[in-house]
Amino acid sequence: VTGGIRKREHAEMWLDVGATYVIVGWKMLRNPETTVELCAEYPHRIIVSLEGNNGRVQTSADQFSDAIELAHRYSEEGVNQIFYTELHAAGERTDPLPAAAVVAKQTDIPVICNGGVHDIDAVTRLRQSPLSALGGVVIGRALLNGGLDYAQVLRALK
């Protein structure tokens, strides 16, 4: 479950009713002890969302941290995976796959990239280094708008 997980109670509610994972975002991450407690209470079920820009993640209104350092810290705290989104200016299309792959290659925690797969060429590149370091990738819009066919994606990944 992702979206709307702003408090510990929200995460607990979803996990207690059967969600396999919850993705916690920056609002919860402002209280790191909450994430540590959730990881202890629900081992291997907490995924942290990191929204980066050129390897930097905004952790408060005026503070930024290195995405790789944060991934290492969350791994030590028991976070199951990282859900990485590359932020960019409105109207600008930035490929998030390379930045997510850098984090994945330099940490021991699986990194799921949010987006970046728009065509079958991008799908086939997922099997090549450095993108092969990714633990997963979200393919959404391309499937919805017909740019990619699900069966075609599965064939390309076999």
Residue pairs with C-beta under 8 A, 6 or more apart in sequence:
1 14
1 19
1 21
1 22
1 23
2 22
2 23
2 25
2 49
2 83
3 23
4 10
5 11
5 14
5 22
5 23
5 24
5 25
5 28
6 25
6 27
6 28
7 28
8 28
8 34
8 37
8 38
10 22
11 22
11 24
11 28
11 38
11 42
11 46
12 38
12 41
12 42
14 22
15 22
15 42
15 45
19 45
20 45
21 45
21 46
21 47
21 80
21 81
22 45
22 46
22 47
23 47
23 48
23 49
23 83
24 35
24 38
24 46
24 47
24 48
24 49
25 49
25 51
26 49
26 51
26 58
26 59
28 34
28 35
29 35
29 48
29 59
30 59
30 60
32 77
35 46
35 48
35 74
35 77
35 79
36 77
36 78
38 46
39 46
39 77
39 78
39 79
39 80
40 78
43 78
44 78
44 80
45 80
46 78
46 79
46 80
47 79
47 80
47 81
47 82
47 83
47 112
48 70
48 74
48 79
48 81
48 82
48 83
49 82
49 83
49 84
49 85
50 57
50 67
50 70
50 71
50 82
50 83
50 84
50 85
50 103
51 57
51 58
51 85
51 87
52 67
52 84
52 85
52 86
52 87
52 99
52 103
53 86
53 87
53 88
54 99
55 66
55 67
55 68
55 99
55 102
55 103
56 64
56 65
56 66
56 67
57 64
57 65
57 66
57 67
57 70
58 64
59 65
59 70
67 84
67 99
67 103
68 102
68 103
68 106
68 107
71 82
71 103
71 106
71 107
71 109
71 111
72 107
74 82
74 109
75 107
75 108
75 109
79 109
80 109
80 110
81 109
81 110
81 111
81 112
81 135
81 136
82 103
82 107
82 109
82 110
82 111
82 112
83 112
83 114
84 96
84 99
84 100
84 103
84 111
84 112
84 113
84 114
85 96
85 114
85 115
86 94
86 95
86 96
86 99
86 100
86 114
86 115
86 116
88 94
95 116
96 113
96 114
96 115
96 116
97 113
97 116
97 117
97 122
97 125
97 126
97 131
97 134
97 137
98 130
98 131
100 111
100 112
100 113
100 114
100 116
100 134
101 111
101 113
101 130
101 131
101 133
101 134
102 130
103 111
104 110
104 111
104 130
104 133
104 134
104 135
105 130
105 133
110 135
110 136
111 133
111 134
111 135
112 134
112 135
112 136
112 137
112 138
113 134
113 136
113 137
113 138
114 138
115 137
115 138
115 139
115 140
115 141
116 122
116 137
117 123
117 126
117 137
117 139
117 142
117 148
118 141
118 142
118 147
118 148
119 142
119 147
119 148
120 148
120 152
120 153
120 156
123 139
123 148
123 152
123 153
123 156
123 157
124 156
125 131
126 132
126 134
126 137
126 157
127 157
139 148
139 153
141 147
142 148
143 149
143 150
143 153
